[in-house]
Amino acid sequence: MSDNGLLILECFLAFLLGSIPFAWIIAKFKGIDDLRNHGSKNVGTTNVVRTAGWFAGMATFVLDFLKGTVCFYLPQWFDGPFYEDRLTLGLFLGFLAMLGHCYSPFLKFKGGKGVATTMGMVLAFKPGLGIALMLIYSLGLAFTRMSALGSYYGMLFLILSAFFFPFSLSQTLILVVTALFVLSKHQNNWKNILQKTVLFIFLINVPSFAIENDFDGTKLDFSSQPKRIVALMPSLAEILAGLGHEDKLVGIPEFTELKINARVLGPYHRISPEAVYAQNPDLVLANRDGNSKELVKALKKLGLKVVVLNTTSLQDIATSMKIMQSLLNGADKNILIQKFESTFINKEKPVSNHKKIFTVIGWNPLVTVGKNNFINELIEHTGAENIFADQKAAYPRPSIEQVIHRNPDIILICDLTNEKNEDLLKMSEYWKTFKNISAVKNNKIIIVNGSLLLKPGFRLIDGYEFLNKIL
């Protein structure tokens, strides 16, 4: 074979070896159908740790690390006289292995972020530099608990080292380009880290009652505590009761689970402005996720003070709780809000337990839980997986065939009336006819009080404990 032919073969082998998706393969071996649909959806060590456990994650790291090391030594094993600087060629082949890892043809030219492969390449090139790189990455990960920040510190160190040590121009160029490429693969992580940093600075420097605007951007008025409150959503009324102010409620929607002396204004989506105005409230609580903009506009036109809240995500719910607390109690902290935040907000999501959950919240038509809502987040916080988390719609309407194909381990049938009526029992029996579904095999078709999972408020803590119990 000619020298050029041998060079092309080595480049091809380096990219091919780098493109072997060890993370995807190991996750598949651990029972995860496609790692790209789980956790962070990244095909790398951190996501394998998150979804399949530490042992699987460490195996992934070692194999991805060896990609860079093995490819660096390819010129040593192919005795070709075509290139006198084999260290530079080894670095270039390690770079190609990193590219193969990030753009694997086996995964439709998608892949990981190249950190472990880069470390393997650098360790083979200069062992001292490689050990220092691994140490800096490990310290960054240990202190920040963020792999992206460990990568940032490590790649920044590699760039500085490339200019500090007397490497050749080609070697310096390869090291710098490799480090910059790895950093670019983390750009989404930088955005998330920046948002969390800004939020952290805000939280430690600004008291909780200093939230200035509601979810519609209207400036909040803390000049006086309201005494007559209308809540336009059952969940808002129940949060208010949890904060100890149910006696101030003078108007509530149907299906509010409170035994209080307040006027029932009808279903939340059909409440009229006149019915609200008739209660003479000094504060109206509306929900962006449920009450129409037209209703809010009409109430403001009548001269009523309306605060628009939001319960789309767990973070939105926590913020809405704080706004209500601030309007009613000023700077006083609430134990329930602190418990809610410690359960969902100030807590990292656990390693996946590989349990797949299908949640039935409507039957005719069949309605379940998609990605963009707090129920999906609630399930994720237990380590389980919502089988329709890939659906952008908050409440998609799947077919029976789709449910069977996704094979849930648990089927949750939400009882919206808390009565376990005959229709719910029939629904349960219907699902039992599909003998091949794991939930049927394991007798895991469960009728659950819908308020534990579907109502955004303090009862979600009970829902979280319930899910952990059945898992």
ROTORKE-321032 format. One record per residue (C-alpha): residue in one letter; x, y, z. Coordinates in steps of 0.1 Angstrom, whole numbers, padded with zeros to 4 digits, always signed. Layout:
REM ROTORKE-321032
AXYZ/...
***
This chain:
REM ROTORKE-321032
M+0000+0000+0000/S+0013+0035-0008/D+0021+0060+0019/N-0009+0081+0010/G-0031+0051+0010/L-0019+0041+0044/L-0025+0076+0057/I-0061+0075+0044/L-0066+0041+0060/E-0054+0054+0094/C-0077+0084+0092/F-0106+0063+0083/L-0099+0038+0111/A-0095+0067+0136/F-0129+0082+0127/L-0146+0048+0126/L-0133+0038+0160/G-0142+0071+0175/S-0177+0068+0161/I-0185+0036+0180/P-0213+0047+0204/F-0203+0029+0236/A-0226+0050+0257/W-0256+0041+0236/I-0246+0004+0235/I-0240+0002+0273/A-0273+0019+0280/K-0290-0005+0256/F-0275-0034+0275/K-0289-0019+0307/G-0324-0019+0293/I-0326+0017+0279/D-0341+0015+0244/D-0324+0047+0231/L-0302+0069+0253/R-0310+0098+0230/N-0346+0098+0244/H-0336+0097+0281/G-0321+0121+0306/S-0302+0149+0289/K-0304+0130+0256/N-0267+0132+0252/V-0247+0101+0242/G-0220+0104+0268/T-0207+0094+0302/T-0228+0119+0323/N-0261+0108+0308/V-0252+0071+0312/V-0245+0078+0349/R-0278+0096+0352/T-0299+0070+0335/A-0280+0037+0340/G-0259+0041+0371/W-0223+0048+0381/F-0209+0014+0370/A-0223+0018+0335/G-0211+0054+0334/M-0176+0045+0344/A-0175+0017+0317/T-0186+0043+0291/F-0159+0068+0303/V-0131+0042+0300/L-0141+0030+0265/D-0145+0066+0252/F-0112+0075+0268/L-0095+0046+0250/K-0107+0058+0217/G-0083+0088+0219/T-0055+0067+0233/V-0057+0039+0207/C-0060+0062+0178/F-0030+0082+0189/Y-0009+0050+0187/L-0021+0040+0153/P+0010+0055+0135/Q+0032+0034+0159/W+0015+0002+0149/F+0014+0010+0112/D+0051+0011+0102/G+0048+0037+0076/P+0077+0060+0067/F+0054+0086+0052/Y+0053+0110+0082/E+0083+0118+0102/D+0065+0135+0131/R+0044+0106+0144/L+0034+0125+0175/T+0017+0151+0154/L+0000+0125+0133/G-0011+0107+0165/L-0027+0139+0177/F-0045+0144+0144/L-0058+0108+0145/G-0070+0114+0181/F-0087+0146+0169/L-0105+0125+0142/A-0115+0100+0168/M-0131+0128+0188/L-0149+0140+0157/G-0162+0105+0151/H-0174+0104+0187/C-0193+0136+0183/Y-0207+0128+0148/S-0212+0091+0148/P-0226+0077+0115/F-0242+0050+0136/L-0263+0076+0153/K-0272+0097+0122/F-0241+0118+0127/K-0249+0128+0163/G-0231+0118+0194/G-0213+0129+0226/K-0192+0159+0234/G-0157+0145+0232/V-0143+0151+0266/A-0132+0116+0275/T-0118+0109+0240/T-0098+0142+0242/M-0084+0132+0276/G-0073+0098+0262/M-0056+0115+0233/V-0037+0140+0255/L-0026+0114+0280/A-0011+0093+0252/F+0006+0124+0238/K+0020+0138+0270/P+0012+0117+0301/G+0020+0145+0326/L-0003+0169+0307/G-0030+0143+0304/I-0029+0136+0342/A-0031+0173+0349/L-0060+0177+0325/M-0079+0148+0342/L-0072+0162+0376/I-0085+0197+0368/Y-0116+0182+0352/S-0122+0160+0382/L-0118+0189+0407/G-0141+0211+0386/L-0167+0183+0386/A-0163+0176+0423/F-0166+0212+0435/T-0194+0223+0411/R-0212+0189+0405/M-0215+0200+0369/S-0197+0180+0342/A-0199+0210+0319/L-0179+0232+0342/G-0153+0205+0348/S-0150+0203+0310/Y-0147+0241+0308/Y-0118+0242+0333/G-0101+0213+0317/M-0103+0226+0281/L-0092+0261+0292/F-0062+0245+0309/L-0055+0226+0277/I-0055+0258+0256/L-0032+0276+0279/S-0009+0246+0281/A-0007+0244+0243/F+0007+0279+0241/F+0029+0276+0273/F+0048+0244+0264/P+0072+0242+0234/F+0050+0222+0211/S+0053+0225+0174/L+0029+0248+0156/S+0009+0218+0142/Q+0006+0202+0176/T-0004+0235+0193/L-0030+0241+0165/I-0045+0206+0170/L-0047+0209+0208/V-0063+0243+0206/V-0088+0234+0179/T-0097+0202+0198/A-0103+0221+0231/L-0124+0248+0214/F-0145+0222+0196/V-0152+0204+0229/L-0162+0237+0244/S-0185+0245+0215/K-0203+0212+0220/H-0213+0224+0255/Q-0229+0256+0244/N-0264+0246+0256/N-0249+0238+0290/W-0234+0273+0292/K-0268+0288+0286/N-0283+0266+0314/I-0254+0273+0338/L-0257+0311+0331/Q-0295+0310+0338/K-0289+0291+0371/T-0261+0314+0381/V-0283+0345+0376/L-0311+0329+0395/F-0288+0319+0423/I-0274+0355+0426/F-0310+0368+0425/L-0322+0344+0453/I-0293+0351+0477/N-0294+0389+0472/V-0331+0396+0469/P-0357+0386+0496/S-0385+0364+0484/F-0412+0391+0488/A-0393+0414+0464/I-0408+0398+0433/E-0420+0429+0414/N-0443+0417+0386/D-0468+0390+0381/F-0467+0366+0351/D-0484+0391+0328/G-0457+0417+0336/T-0480+0438+0358/K-0463+0455+0387/L-0474+0440+0420/D-0490+0462+0447/F-0479+0454+0483/S-0493+0485+0499/S-0522+0467+0516/Q-0532+0432+0524/P-0563+0419+0506/K-0593+0408+0527/R-0617+0396+0500/I-0602+0373+0474/V-0616+0355+0444/A-0596+0326+0430/L-0604+0317+0394/M-0588+0282+0395/P-0593+0255+0421/S-0556+0250+0425/L-0551+0287+0434/A-0578+0286+0460/E-0562+0255+0476/I-0527+0270+0476/L-0542+0301+0493/A-0558+0278+0519/G-0524+0260+0524/L-0509+0294+0532/G-0535+0299+0559/H-0559+0324+0542/E-0589+0304+0532/D-0611+0327+0553/K-0604+0355+0528/L-0618+0336+0499/V-0652+0349+0488/G-0654+0333+0454/I-0641+0300+0440/P-0646+0278+0409/E-0663+0244+0409/F-0643+0214+0420/T-0624+0233+0446/E-0617+0208+0474/L-0623+0232+0503/K-0652+0233+0527/I-0656+0270+0531/N-0683+0296+0530/A-0675+0311+0496/R-0696+0316+0464/V-0691+0290+0438/L-0687+0308+0405/G-0690+0279+0381/P-0664+0260+0360/Y-0631+0278+0358/H-0633+0282+0320/R-0669+0297+0321/I-0667+0322+0350/S-0682+0355+0340/P-0667+0389+0349/E-0700+0399+0364/A-0700+0370+0388/V-0665+0379+0400/Y-0674+0416+0403/A-0705+0408+0424/Q-0683+0394+0452/N-0667+0428+0456/P-0631+0414+0458/D-0600+0435+0465/L-0579+0408+0448/V-0586+0384+0420/L-0561+0355+0414/A-0560+0343+0378/N-0540+0315+0362/R-0522+0320+0329/D-0525+0283+0324/G-0563+0280+0325/N-0580+0314+0326/S-0585+0333+0293/K-0568+0366+0286/E-0603+0380+0277/L-0615+0373+0312/V-0585+0390+0328/K-0588+0420+0305/A-0626+0423+0313/L-0619+0421+0351/K-0593+0448+0349/K-0616+0470+0329/L-0641+0467+0357/G-0615+0482+0380/L-0606+0450+0398/K-0570+0442+0410/V-0560+0410+0392/V-0528+0391+0397/V-0519+0366+0370/L-0500+0335+0382/N-0487+0305+0363/T-0486+0268+0371/T-0471+0253+0339/S-0439+0241+0355/L-0428+0233+0391/Q-0407+0264+0391/D-0437+0285+0380/I-0458+0269+0408/A-0431+0278+0434/T-0429+0314+0421/S-0467+0317+0422/M-0468+0304+0458/K-0442+0331+0467/I-0462+0358+0451/M-0493+0348+0470/Q-0473+0346+0502/S-0458+0380+0496/L-0492+0397+0489/L-0507+0382+0521/N-0478+0378+0546/G-0451+0401+0534/A-0416+0389+0541/D-0426+0360+0563/K-0414+0326+0551/N-0438+0297+0548/I-0428+0261+0558/L-0449+0245+0531/I-0433+0266+0504/Q-0398+0257+0517/K-0408+0220+0517/F-0421+0223+0481/E-0389+0239+0470/S-0367+0214+0488/T-0386+0186+0472/F-0387+0198+0436/I-0366+0230+0430/N-0335+0228+0451/K-0329+0191+0444/E-0313+0174+0414/K-0333+0148+0396/P-0323+0112+0406/V-0307+0085+0385/S-0332+0067+0363/N-0349+0036+0378/H-0360+0026+0343/K-0397+0025+0353/K-0420+0037+0325/I-0453+0054+0335/F-0484+0060+0315/T-0508+0085+0330/V-0545+0085+0320/I-0561+0118+0327/G-0590+0114+0302/W-0606+0084+0286/N-0629+0095+0257/P-0608+0107+0240/L-0577+0092+0256/V-0556+0120+0271/T-0522+0117+0288/V-0493+0138+0299/G-0467+0152+0275/K-0435+0171+0280/N-0443+0207+0288/N-0461+0205+0322/F-0454+0200+0359/I-0468+0164+0359/N-0440+0152+0336/E-0415+0170+0359/L-0431+0153+0389/I-0426+0119+0373/E-0390+0127+0364/H-0383+0137+0400/T-0390+0101+0411/G-0365+0087+0386/A-0393+0072+0364/E-0400+0081+0328/N-0433+0094+0313/I-0437+0073+0282/F-0450+0103+0262/A-0423+0128+0274/D-0412+0132+0238/Q-0445+0148+0229/K-0444+0186+0228/A-0481+0190+0235/A-0488+0194+0272/Y-0516+0169+0271/P-0514+0147+0240/R-0541+0123+0228/P-0523+0090+0219/S-0538+0059+0204/I-0541+0026+0222/E-0516+0012+0197/Q-0490+0038+0207/V-0495+0030+0244/I-0490-0008+0237/H-0459-0001+0216/R-0443+0020+0244/N-0451-0008+0269/P-0455+0011+0303/D-0444-0006+0335/I-0471+0013+0354/I-0505+0026+0343/L-0519+0054+0365/I-0556+0061+0360/C-0564+0095+0375/D-0597+0097+0395/L-0609+0132+0389/T-0638+0129+0413/N-0621+0108+0440/E-0650+0083+0440/K-0636+0053+0421/N-0667+0051+0401/E-0678+0023+0377/D-0662+0039+0346/L-0628+0039+0363/L-0631+0003+0372/K-0641-0005+0336/M-0611+0014+0323/S-0589-0006+0346/E-0603-0039+0334/Y-0600-0027+0297/W-0562-0022+0301/K-0559-0057+0316/T-0570-0072+0283/F-0536-0063+0269/K-0517-0092+0284/N-0483-0083+0269/I-0480-0048+0286/S-0456-0049+0315/A-0480-0031+0337/V-0506-0058+0332/K-0480-0086+0338/N-0469-0069+0370/N-0504-0060+0382/K-0495-0023+0382/I-0527-0007+0369/I-0534+0018+0397/I-0564+0041+0402/V-0550+0073+0419/N-0567+0104+0434/G-0562+0129+0406/S-0556+0157+0430/L-0523+0142+0440/L-0509+0145+0405/L-0530+0169+0385/K-0535+0199+0408/P-0506+0223+0410/G-0501+0230+0446/F-0489+0216+0479/R-0505+0182+0473/L-0479+0175+0447/I-0456+0167+0476/D-0481+0139+0486/G-0482+0129+0449/Y-0444+0126+0448/E-0444+0104+0479/F-0472+0083+0465/L-0452+0077+0432/N-0421+0068+0451/K-0441+0043+0472/I-0455+0025+0441/L-0422+0025+0424/
***
